[in-house]
Amino acid sequence: MALGLCVALAGGLAIGLDAADRAYPPPLDKAQTVSAEVLDADGLLLRAFATSESRWRLKTSIGDVDPRFLKMLVAYEDQRFYQHGGIDLKAMGRAAFQLLVNGRIVSGASTLSMQVARLIEPREARSFSAKLLQIARAIQIERRLDKHAILELYLTYAPYGGNLEGVRAASLAYFGKEPGRLTVAEAALLVALPQSPETRRPDRHPQSAMRARQGVLSRPAVASLTGEGEAERASHDGLPRRRLQLPALAAHMAEAAIRKQPGVPRYQSTLKRAIQQKLEDVAREASAKLEPKASLAMVMADAVTGEIVAQVGSADYFDATRAGWIDMTRVLRSPGSTLKPFIYGLAFEQGLVAQETMIEDRPADFFGYRPKNFDMSYQGDVTVRQALQLSLNVPAIRLLDAVGPSRLMIRFRRAAVHPVLPPNEAPGLAIGLGGVGITLKDLVQAYAALANGGQPVRLGNGIDTVAARLDSEPLLEPQAIWNVTDILSDVLPPTGSRRLGIAYKTGTSYGYRDAWSVGYDGRHVLGVWVGRPDNGAVPGIAGYQTAAPILFEAFARSGVAITPHPSPPPATARLAQSDLPIGQRRFSMTASGLISASTREAAPQIVYPPEGAKVDLGAQSGEISPLVLKLQGGRPPFRWLANGKPLTDLSRRRTNNWLPEGAGFSTLTVIDSAGRAATVRVFVE
């Protein structure tokens, strides 16, 4: 009878506890409020954002923390943590006995589960009823979560002074590092601080912090974990004297991610923290040499994958004088001369010129458009190589007039780059000198194709836009890419900079508003812009003198190993002028690009195959048949080129045979003795 009554009472009590548990569950949902984090490609913290309560509370898992710290924490705070169900009756009995004997609290009985209950549901009053609620909550938490989950809540919510919460935030603020690897002294301090976080702050109360750390190290259970003599050695280590700022890198990218996807706890980026830190350091140092309202921006990308590895939107995000909050990597600006390499690339591809072809740098009138060089002087006859290295304007416009501004714009579209023309204007010769708008990010994307052998890639935005290899035709043929890169890689570095093995080009927009420099090796591209966010003039800035030194400094300090440029494609080389075909020794196109000034014959025209034709030569079977080439007009002898490579010696015949190397797109060019050229593009099947 008595046994049955006890069973009934026990059952009723259990039912009552279950009902109360369901009616008043612990507020575990509130425990999900943590600081948003932006991580780099390797999971390292780039930037954290305070919670709505202005707390630095970084979500912390067991794997984020040094195992030795975890063992010390349990040994010091709750030795039977893994055995009890939320409350430690033995510890409670000991604490009550010590209170009766000594008349004061000698040791506490709070378990880690009880401390978690207090952290997620804080109460100001330290009353008996509050303690009972804490005990009840600890039991509820134990019924819902396993020990690892409970421990992770403690690691995330434990107070460390000021607005620091959690072990990760404390370790970053006091030691400048994640808590994955801690010294014994560092681990002991982090164990001690939550007991009285304000009075033990090492940056404000170093003596109190020292005593608290020593109290942890001297606890026998802790000393047995650290090893013989280790606790004694750790007690002599110094304390952090100041609180550090939490990482705040890639401010513009991080802010954009938060605005686009609010409420996400972690944002994974493609940036590399070490590179990002170095480029931000370079930007900050370089900005100190600029006028007060001038800013700068940088983008560094992997040309093979299209991933952005570093992005600096301004010299200083918090500098109002420089409008630092504006992300200048995405603002349309005039690119100056930075588009010239693509003009020369088209000219190389079409066989109009070689590196040692002579070209005029003299005043010229292109139907009313009269380009002038940056220094207002002219060099006379120069080689194409010299013209590009010196960034001469007139030769570039001569070539653009020959290849066609529209064709240049079409090539940019292959790389998903869309320069913006003035309203209601068609592509004109002015685009060769910066008469379009382009963003730094798009400019880097265009140069990425040069570094990637002509294959375009779409750059990501660092967070949610995925980088990708574009399924499109090459921006330029490999032979043209090699010629451009060979020229640009031999440009002298700016004064005071050492050679790095990169190819680079500079540009200055009209009115000294923008200074640019873009460089690349065989893998990475780095673009630099300098100017005023309000588009005002900055007297004295220029691509070579202002932006190029920043480019070289950033590339050198980024830590990126320089990847050599690829070897020249087969049958591609820099020929002496005497070894060039007659038609390539001097560029003598008129402004129309069709008829030589010295002849009256019709320009050559390829009549077969026609432009854009698909020709089945049996490439799929592995036995490719030759293709007959036919032309009309022009003055013999003729030079035929396929993808920039000469086919045979000069010929006076208007037909020729070409044996392709394989399937795919190819560019066929014929040049007559007057230097006039015709080009078609075909697809071999």
Secondary structure, 3 states (H helix, E strand, C coil): CHHHHHHHHHHHHHHHHHHHHHHCCCCHHHHHCCCCEEECCCCCEEEECCCCCCCEECCCCHHHCCHHHHHHHHHHHCCCCCCCCCCCHHHHHHHHHHHHHHCCCCCCCCCHHHHHHHHHCCCCCCCHHHHHHHHHHHHHHHHHCCHHHHHHHHHHHCECCCCEECHHHHHHHHHCCCCCCCCHHHHHHHHHHHHCCCCCCCCCCHHHHHHHHHHHHHCHHHHHHHCCCHHHHHCCCCCCCCCCCCCECCHHHHHHHHHHCCCCCEEECCCCHHHHHHHHHHHHHHHCCCCCCCEEEEEEEECCCCCEEEEECCCCCCCCCCCCCCCHHHCCECCCCCCHHHHHHHHHHCCCCCCCCEEEECCCCECCECCCCCCCCCCEEEEHHHHHHCCCHHHHHHHHHHHCHHHHHHHHHHCCCCCECCCCCCCCHHHHHCCCEECHHHHHHHHHHHHCCCCCEECCCCCCCCCEECCCCCCCCHHHHHHHHHHHCCCCCCCCCCCCCCEEEEEECCCCCEEEEEEECCCEEEEEEEECCCCCCCCCCCHHHHHHHHHHHHHHHCCCCCCCCCCCCCCCCCCCHHHCCHHHCECCECCCCCCECCCCCCCCEEEECCCCCEECCCHHHCCCCCEEEEEECCCCCEEEEECCEECCCCECCCEEEECCCCCEEEEEEEECCCCCEEEEEEEEC
